[in-house]
Amino acid sequence: VHEAPTAELALTLILASQRGWPAVGANQAAERWERQAYPGLIGRRVLLIGVGGIGREIEKRLAPFGVTLTRVARTARDGVHAIAELPKLAPDADILVLAVPLSDETLHLVDGELLDLLPRGALVVNVSRGPIVDTDALVERVRSGAVRSALDVVDPEPLPAGHPLWSLPGSLLSPHLGG
């Protein structure tokens, strides 16, 4: 029931972030005509962590964009890398998409170490569960411009007023709309 809508939201977050929608929307609200170039999605390298129902639906929606997709799951199998391989896979990812269940193994899976392995400006998309990402580590990297984030889920949830993710450039939030 939630697989297709969650995948649709993941693609929405990816496209909005890749095409600079937070800045575009702010410019519209300010009645400012400002054109900037954004990287888009076509041909990007996507690291998809989670290849269950939601992951499969995300993959279907990414296919028309000609992305290079690397699949990751708990254990390796044909065409799928193991979570343990993330340190070697992360440096090649323009976009990291999280679609895994929360477990002891995935709690803070995306921590400062993994974020530091991503290329500068990479996009982290979370449509799974907030605690999969170490929020403090993410805030630090978004604040510095090392990564960007597009999050449907956060930790804590709801995100409190005044939290940096509300206003940091490079941060896009939706209030757990995926399902």
Secondary structure, DSSP 8 states (H G I E B T S, - for coil): --HHHHHHHHHHHHHHHHTTHHHHHHHHHTT---------STT-EEEEE--SHHHHHHHHHHGGGT-EEEEEESS-BTTBEEGGGHHHHGGG-SEEEE-----TTTTT-B-HHHHHHS-TTEEEEE-S-GGGB-HHHHHHHHHHTSEEEEESS-SSSS--TT-GGGT-TTEEE--S---
